[in-house]
Amino acid sequence: MNNFWVKHGLRVLVAAALFAGIYYSFKPVKPEYDETKEQTETGKYNFVCPDDFEKHYGEFVIIDGEITKSFASGKLVTFKFYKNFQTTLTLVIFPKYFEIFPDEPEKYYLNQKVRITGFLKKYSGKPEVILYNPKQIEVRE
């Protein structure tokens, strides 16, 4: 039954909405990151230093460091931590979140000391945190 509605029902629903004039009243919503949801689902964040990344994959973490390299393409913005950026932490911002970050985040955060909060995962053998919201990256003095 679900496959039927996915195939046919959604077309009918959109067509009915267009006919009724309500389809155009929907506005796109900025993506939002719910930090409190993460904290309640996982408990507390762990402070992690680069030597301990292997022990904390799959956890919500807090990491202090300096952004030493950044790169922007139309597909994403990446940041690298520390001097050995080939093997250390990568931070990623995907296009659907660009509008809620400062303009040109690759320049804004470069050479800044920051505190990162987020989910630490391994991507292509390297540690990575995806940034969904500017609240995840705090510029420190």
Secondary structure as UniProt FT lines:
FT   HELIX           2..4
FT   HELIX           5..9
FT   HELIX           10..20
FT   HELIX           23..25
FT   HELIX           35..42
FT   STRAND          46..47
FT   HELIX           50..56
FT   TURN            57..58
FT   STRAND          59..72
FT   STRAND          77..81
FT   TURN            85..87
FT   STRAND          90..93
FT   HELIX           95..100
FT   HELIX           105..108
FT   TURN            110..111
FT   STRAND          113..123
FT   TURN            124..125
FT   STRAND          126..130
FT   HELIX           134..136
FT   STRAND          137..139
//
